[in-house]
Every structure is written in structure tokens, then in C-alpha cells.
Amino acid sequence: MSKWTRTRRHPERVYQDEDEAKQLRRDMQRIRELVKEAANGNKEAQPAFVKIINRLEPDMTKERRKELLRQFADAVLDEQRQRNLLPR
């Protein structure tokens, strides 16, 4: 890291490691794929999602986990609506 970079960085900001950022992007891409898989009826998508969120946030509270699962279910429903996969 150059002297210029060290002196210009915001002292209160937490800078993420490049490898961590790449892994987070891969995890987010996998979550998008899981939403699409669940929208197509794959029953294994939700347990895979739970594994990912547990790895990303190991100290998660039960309320937080419930909220993320609700958001996952909402995303699946939205995906199904966009693809017209829901029965009418």
C-alpha cells in the first residue's frame, strides 16, 4: 500500500479484504441462483440458503434468521410472479 493510499483512507471506515469481497460476491451470486432454483421448485434451495447465511453470519439471532428466510421466500415468490409460474 502506498503512502498516498494510507493517508487518504477514511480512518473510521472498515476496508474489506479483496479475497473476502470476492467470496461475498460469489455467495451473493449463489443466493440469486438459489432463488431461481427455488422458484422452479427445487426443494434443496432453502437448506442451501440457510447454510450460506449461517456461514456469513454465524452469530445470527433467531429473529434475524427468520427475517432472512422470509426475505428469501418473498424473493422466490417475486421470481415466480415475474416468470408467471404461480398457479392462478
DSSP file (Angstrom, degrees, kcal/mol; ACC not computed):
  #  RESIDUE AA STRUCTURE BP1 BP2  ACC     N-H-->O    O-->H-N    N-H-->O    O-->H-N    TCO  KAPPA ALPHA  PHI   PSI    X-CA   Y-CA   Z-CA
    1    1 A M              0   0    0      0, 0.0     2,-0.0     0, 0.0     0, 0.0   0.000 360.0 360.0 360.0 133.9    0.0    0.0    0.0
    2    2 A S     >  -     0   0    0      1,-0.1     4,-2.2     4,-0.0     5,-0.2  -0.313 360.0-113.4 -78.8 163.6    1.4    3.4   -1.0
    3    3 A K  H  > S+     0   0    0      1,-0.2     4,-2.3     2,-0.2     5,-0.2   0.889 117.6  56.1 -62.0 -39.0    1.8    6.3    1.4
    4    4 A W  H  > S+     0   0    0      1,-0.2     4,-1.6     2,-0.2    -1,-0.2   0.925 107.8  47.7 -60.5 -44.6   -0.8    8.2   -0.5
    5    5 A T  H  > S+     0   0    0      1,-0.2     4,-1.2     2,-0.2    -1,-0.2   0.918 111.5  50.4 -63.4 -44.5   -3.4    5.4    0.0
    6    6 A R  H  < S+     0   0    0     -4,-2.2    -1,-0.2     1,-0.2    -2,-0.2   0.890 114.3  43.6 -61.8 -39.7   -2.6    5.1    3.7
    7    7 A T  H  < S+     0   0    0     -4,-2.3    -1,-0.2     1,-0.2    -2,-0.2   0.739 114.6  49.3 -81.0 -21.1   -3.0    8.8    4.3
    8    8 A R  H  < S+     0   0    0     -4,-1.6    -1,-0.2    -5,-0.2    -2,-0.2   0.586  84.6 105.8 -95.0 -10.9   -6.2    9.2    2.2
    9    9 A R  S  < S-     0   0    0     -4,-1.2     6,-0.0    -3,-0.2    -3,-0.0  -0.409  81.9-107.2 -71.2 145.6   -8.2    6.4    3.6
   10   10 A H    >   -     0   0    0      1,-0.1     3,-1.0    -2,-0.1    -1,-0.1  -0.594  25.0-143.3 -72.1 123.7  -11.0    7.3    5.9
   11   11 A P  T 3  S+     0   0    0      0, 0.0    -1,-0.1     0, 0.0    -2,-0.1   0.755  96.1  46.9 -65.2 -24.5   -9.9    6.4    9.4
   12   12 A E  T 3  S+     0   0    0      2,-0.1     2,-0.2    -3,-0.0    -2,-0.0   0.593  91.8  97.1 -93.4 -10.6  -13.3    5.2   10.6
   13   13 A R    <   -     0   0    0     -3,-1.0     2,-0.6     1,-0.0    -4,-0.0  -0.550  69.9-135.1 -81.8 142.3  -14.1    3.1    7.5
   14   14 A V        -     0   0    0     -2,-0.2     2,-0.5     2,-0.0    -2,-0.1  -0.866  18.9-148.2 -96.1 120.2  -13.5   -0.7    7.6
   15   15 A Y        -     0   0    0     -2,-0.6     2,-0.3     1,-0.0    -6,-0.0  -0.770  12.6-133.1 -94.2 131.0  -11.8   -1.8    4.4
   16   16 A Q        -     0   0    0     -2,-0.5     2,-0.1     1,-0.1    -1,-0.0  -0.588  20.8-110.6 -86.3 140.8  -12.7   -5.2    3.2
   17   17 A D     >  -     0   0    0     -2,-0.3     4,-2.4     1,-0.1     5,-0.2  -0.396  25.5-123.9 -64.1 143.9  -10.0   -7.7    2.1
   18   18 A E  H  > S+     0   0    0      1,-0.2     4,-2.2     2,-0.2     5,-0.2   0.881 111.4  50.4 -61.5 -39.8  -10.1   -8.4   -1.7
   19   19 A D  H  > S+     0   0    0      2,-0.2     4,-2.3     1,-0.2    -1,-0.2   0.894 110.3  49.9 -65.6 -39.3  -10.5  -12.1   -1.1
   20   20 A E  H  > S+     0   0    0      2,-0.2     4,-2.4     1,-0.2    -2,-0.2   0.901 109.9  51.3 -64.4 -40.2  -13.3  -11.6    1.3
   21   21 A A  H  X S+     0   0    0     -4,-2.4     4,-2.3     2,-0.2    -2,-0.2   0.905 110.0  49.2 -64.5 -41.4  -15.0   -9.3   -1.2
   22   22 A K  H  X S+     0   0    0     -4,-2.2     4,-2.3     2,-0.2    -2,-0.2   0.915 111.7  49.0 -63.6 -42.8  -14.7  -11.9   -4.0
   23   23 A Q  H  X S+     0   0    0     -4,-2.3     4,-2.5     1,-0.2    -2,-0.2   0.898 110.3  51.1 -64.3 -39.8  -16.1  -14.6   -1.7
   24   24 A L  H  X S+     0   0    0     -4,-2.4     4,-2.5     2,-0.2    -1,-0.2   0.910 109.5  50.2 -64.3 -41.5  -19.0  -12.3   -0.7
   25   25 A R  H  X S+     0   0    0     -4,-2.3     4,-2.2     2,-0.2    -2,-0.2   0.902 111.0  49.4 -62.7 -40.1  -19.8  -11.7   -4.4
   26   26 A R  H  X S+     0   0    0     -4,-2.3     4,-2.3     2,-0.2    -2,-0.2   0.909 111.2  49.6 -64.2 -41.4  -19.7  -15.4   -5.1
   27   27 A D  H  X S+     0   0    0     -4,-2.5     4,-2.2     2,-0.2    -2,-0.2   0.907 110.7  49.4 -63.9 -41.5  -22.1  -16.0   -2.2
   28   28 A M  H  X S+     0   0    0     -4,-2.5     4,-2.1     2,-0.2    -1,-0.2   0.898 110.9  49.9 -65.6 -39.5  -24.5  -13.3   -3.4
   29   29 A Q  H  X S+     0   0    0     -4,-2.2     4,-2.1     1,-0.2    -1,-0.2   0.904 110.2  51.0 -64.1 -40.3  -24.4  -14.8   -6.9
   30   30 A R  H  X S+     0   0    0     -4,-2.3     4,-2.5     2,-0.2    -2,-0.2   0.879 107.5  52.9 -64.5 -38.0  -25.2  -18.3   -5.4
   31   31 A I  H  X S+     0   0    0     -4,-2.2     4,-2.2     2,-0.2    -1,-0.2   0.910 107.8  51.0 -64.5 -41.2  -28.1  -16.8   -3.4
   32   32 A R  H  X S+     0   0    0     -4,-2.1     4,-1.8     1,-0.2    -2,-0.2   0.911 111.1  48.8 -60.5 -41.2  -29.5  -15.4   -6.7
   33   33 A E  H  X S+     0   0    0     -4,-2.1     4,-2.6     1,-0.2    -2,-0.2   0.895 109.0  52.9 -64.3 -39.9  -29.2  -18.8   -8.2
   34   34 A L  H  X S+     0   0    0     -4,-2.5     4,-2.9     2,-0.2     5,-0.2   0.876 105.9  53.8 -64.8 -37.0  -30.9  -20.4   -5.3
   35   35 A V  H  X S+     0   0    0     -4,-2.2     4,-2.1     2,-0.2    -1,-0.2   0.932 111.2  45.7 -61.5 -44.8  -33.8  -18.0   -5.6
   36   36 A K  H  X S+     0   0    0     -4,-1.8     4,-1.3     2,-0.2    -2,-0.2   0.901 113.0  49.9 -65.2 -40.6  -34.2  -19.1   -9.2
   37   37 A E  H  <>S+     0   0    0     -4,-2.6     5,-2.4     1,-0.2     3,-0.3   0.919 111.3  48.7 -63.2 -43.6  -33.9  -22.7   -8.3
   38   38 A A  H ><5S+     0   0    0     -4,-2.9     3,-1.4     1,-0.2    -1,-0.2   0.869 107.1  56.1 -65.0 -35.6  -36.5  -22.4   -5.6
   39   39 A A  H 3<5S+     0   0    0     -4,-2.1    -1,-0.2     1,-0.3    -2,-0.2   0.810 105.5  52.7 -65.3 -28.6  -38.8  -20.6   -8.0
   40   40 A N  T 3<5S-     0   0    0     -4,-1.3    -1,-0.3    -3,-0.3    -2,-0.2   0.422 130.2 -95.9 -86.8   1.2  -38.5  -23.6  -10.3
   41   41 A G  T < 5 +     0   0    0     -3,-1.4     2,-0.6     1,-0.3    -3,-0.2   0.548  67.9 155.0 101.5   8.6  -39.5  -26.0   -7.5
   42   42 A N    > < -     0   0    0     -5,-2.4     3,-1.0     1,-0.2     4,-0.3  -0.597  26.1-164.7 -72.9 115.4  -36.1  -27.2   -6.1
   43   43 A K  T 3  S+     0   0    0     -2,-0.6     3,-0.3     1,-0.2    -1,-0.2   0.649  83.0  63.8 -76.1 -15.2  -36.7  -28.2   -2.5
   44   44 A E  T 3> S+     0   0    0      1,-0.2     4,-1.6     2,-0.1    -1,-0.2   0.511  81.3  82.6 -86.0  -4.7  -33.0  -28.2   -1.7
   45   45 A A  H <> S+     0   0    0     -3,-1.0     4,-2.2     2,-0.2    -1,-0.2   0.908  87.4  51.1 -68.8 -42.1  -32.6  -24.5   -2.4
   46   46 A Q  H  > S+     0   0    0     -4,-0.3     4,-2.4    -3,-0.3    -1,-0.2   0.931 109.6  48.1 -66.4 -45.4  -33.8  -23.3    1.0
   47   47 A P  H  > S+     0   0    0      0, 0.0     4,-1.9     0, 0.0    -1,-0.2   0.887 112.2  51.0 -61.1 -35.3  -31.5  -25.5    3.1
   48   48 A A  H  X S+     0   0    0     -4,-1.6     4,-1.9     2,-0.2    -2,-0.2   0.890 109.1  51.3 -65.6 -38.2  -28.5  -24.4    0.9
   49   49 A F  H  X S+     0   0    0     -4,-2.2     4,-2.6     1,-0.2     5,-0.2   0.911 107.7  52.4 -62.4 -43.2  -29.5  -20.8    1.5
   50   50 A V  H  X S+     0   0    0     -4,-2.4     4,-2.3     1,-0.2    -2,-0.2   0.894 107.5  52.3 -61.9 -40.1  -29.6  -21.5    5.3
   51   51 A K  H  X S+     0   0    0     -4,-1.9     4,-1.8     2,-0.2    -1,-0.2   0.911 110.5  48.5 -61.9 -41.8  -26.0  -22.9    5.1
   52   52 A I  H  X S+     0   0    0     -4,-1.9     4,-2.4     1,-0.2    -2,-0.2   0.943 112.8  45.7 -65.1 -47.3  -24.8  -19.8    3.3
   53   53 A I  H  X S+     0   0    0     -4,-2.6     4,-2.3     1,-0.2    -1,-0.2   0.858 111.2  53.6 -68.3 -31.8  -26.3  -17.3    5.7
   54   54 A N  H  < S+     0   0    0     -4,-2.3    -1,-0.2    -5,-0.2    -2,-0.2   0.872 111.3  46.2 -66.8 -35.7  -25.1  -19.3    8.7
   55   55 A R  H  < S+     0   0    0     -4,-1.8    -2,-0.2    -5,-0.2    -1,-0.2   0.886 115.5  45.9 -72.1 -38.5  -21.6  -19.2    7.3
   56   56 A L  H  < S+     0   0    0     -4,-2.4    -2,-0.2     1,-0.3    -1,-0.2   0.854 130.0  21.3 -71.9 -34.7  -21.8  -15.5    6.5
   57   57 A E    ><  +     0   0    0     -4,-2.3     3,-1.4    -5,-0.2    -1,-0.3  -0.648  67.5 169.8-136.2  76.2  -23.3  -14.5    9.9
   58   58 A P  T 3  S+     0   0    0      0, 0.0    -1,-0.1     0, 0.0    -2,-0.1   0.770  77.9  53.9 -64.7 -26.7  -22.5  -17.2   12.5
   59   59 A D  T 3  S+     0   0    0      2,-0.0    -5,-0.1     0, 0.0     2,-0.1   0.056  80.1 146.3 -95.1  26.4  -23.7  -15.2   15.5
   60   60 A M    <   -     0   0    0     -3,-1.4     2,-0.1    -6,-0.2    -3,-0.0  -0.332  45.5-127.5 -67.7 140.5  -27.1  -14.6   13.9
   61   61 A T     >  -     0   0    0      1,-0.1     4,-2.2    -2,-0.1     5,-0.2  -0.407  23.3-111.1 -80.1 164.3  -30.2  -14.4   16.2
   62   62 A K  H  > S+     0   0    0      1,-0.2     4,-2.5     2,-0.2     5,-0.2   0.874 119.5  53.4 -63.1 -37.3  -33.3  -16.5   15.6
   63   63 A E  H  > S+     0   0    0      2,-0.2     4,-2.3     1,-0.2    -1,-0.2   0.910 108.7  48.5 -64.7 -42.0  -35.2  -13.3   14.7
   64   64 A R  H  > S+     0   0    0      2,-0.2     4,-2.5     1,-0.2    -2,-0.2   0.910 111.4  50.2 -64.1 -42.4  -32.6  -12.3   12.1
   65   65 A R  H  X S+     0   0    0     -4,-2.2     4,-2.4     2,-0.2    -2,-0.2   0.921 110.6  49.6 -62.7 -43.7  -32.6  -15.8   10.6
   66   66 A K  H  X S+     0   0    0     -4,-2.5     4,-2.3     1,-0.2    -1,-0.2   0.908 110.6  50.6 -60.2 -42.2  -36.5  -15.8   10.4
   67   67 A E  H  X S+     0   0    0     -4,-2.3     4,-2.4     2,-0.2    -2,-0.2   0.918 111.1  47.5 -62.9 -44.3  -36.3  -12.4    8.7
   68   68 A L  H  X S+     0   0    0     -4,-2.5     4,-2.2     2,-0.2    -1,-0.2   0.883 111.9  50.2 -66.5 -37.4  -33.8  -13.6    6.1
   69   69 A L  H  X S+     0   0    0     -4,-2.4     4,-2.4     2,-0.2    -1,-0.2   0.879 110.2  50.6 -67.1 -37.0  -35.8  -16.7    5.5
   70   70 A R  H  X S+     0   0    0     -4,-2.3     4,-2.5     2,-0.2    -2,-0.2   0.919 110.4  49.4 -64.7 -42.5  -38.9  -14.6    5.0
   71   71 A Q  H  X S+     0   0    0     -4,-2.4     4,-2.4     2,-0.2    -2,-0.2   0.885 110.2  51.5 -63.3 -38.4  -37.0  -12.4    2.6
   72   72 A F  H  X S+     0   0    0     -4,-2.2     4,-2.2     2,-0.2    -2,-0.2   0.932 110.6  47.9 -63.0 -45.4  -35.8  -15.5    0.7
   73   73 A A  H  X S+     0   0    0     -4,-2.4     4,-2.4     1,-0.2    -2,-0.2   0.899 111.8  50.1 -62.9 -40.3  -39.4  -16.7    0.4
   74   74 A D  H  X S+     0   0    0     -4,-2.5     4,-2.5     2,-0.2    -1,-0.2   0.896 109.7  51.0 -63.7 -40.3  -40.6  -13.3   -0.8
   75   75 A A  H  X S+     0   0    0     -4,-2.4     4,-2.3     2,-0.2    -2,-0.2   0.886 109.4  50.9 -65.2 -38.1  -37.8  -13.3   -3.4
   76   76 A V  H  X S+     0   0    0     -4,-2.2     4,-2.4     2,-0.2    -2,-0.2   0.930 110.7  48.5 -64.6 -45.0  -38.9  -16.7   -4.6
   77   77 A L  H  X S+     0   0    0     -4,-2.4     4,-2.5     1,-0.2    -2,-0.2   0.910 111.1  50.3 -61.7 -41.8  -42.5  -15.6   -4.9
   78   78 A D  H  X S+     0   0    0     -4,-2.5     4,-2.5     2,-0.2    -1,-0.2   0.909 110.4  50.1 -62.0 -41.7  -41.4  -12.5   -6.8
   79   79 A E  H  X S+     0   0    0     -4,-2.3     4,-1.8     1,-0.2    -2,-0.2   0.906 110.7  49.4 -63.5 -41.2  -39.3  -14.6   -9.2
   80   80 A Q  H  <>S+     0   0    0     -4,-2.4     5,-3.0     2,-0.2     6,-0.6   0.900 111.1  49.5 -65.0 -40.2  -42.3  -16.9   -9.7
   81   81 A R  H ><5S+     0   0    0     -4,-2.5     3,-0.9     3,-0.2    -2,-0.2   0.909 109.2  52.0 -64.1 -42.0  -44.6  -13.9  -10.4
   82   82 A Q  H 3<5S+     0   0    0     -4,-2.5    -1,-0.2     1,-0.3    -2,-0.2   0.858 116.2  40.2 -63.6 -34.3  -42.1  -12.5  -12.9
   83   83 A R  T 3<5S-     0   0    0     -4,-1.8    -1,-0.3    -5,-0.2    -2,-0.2   0.415 110.0-122.3 -93.5   1.7  -41.9  -15.8  -14.8
   84   84 A N  T < 5 +     0   0    0     -3,-0.9    -3,-0.2    -4,-0.4    -4,-0.1   0.890  68.6 136.6  57.6  42.0  -45.7  -16.4  -14.4
   85   85 A L      < +     0   0    0     -5,-3.0    -4,-0.2    -6,-0.1    -5,-0.1   0.561  36.4 100.1 -93.2 -11.3  -45.0  -19.7  -12.7
   86   86 A L  S    S-     0   0    0     -6,-0.6     2,-0.1    -9,-0.1    -9,-0.0  -0.547  79.5-115.2 -77.7 138.4  -47.7  -19.2  -10.0
   87   87 A P              0   0    0      0, 0.0    -1,-0.1     0, 0.0    -2,-0.1  -0.463 360.0 360.0 -68.8 145.2  -51.0  -21.0  -10.5
   88   88 A R              0   0    0     -2,-0.1    -2,-0.0     0, 0.0     0, 0.0   0.424 360.0 360.0-102.2 360.0  -53.9  -18.7  -11.0
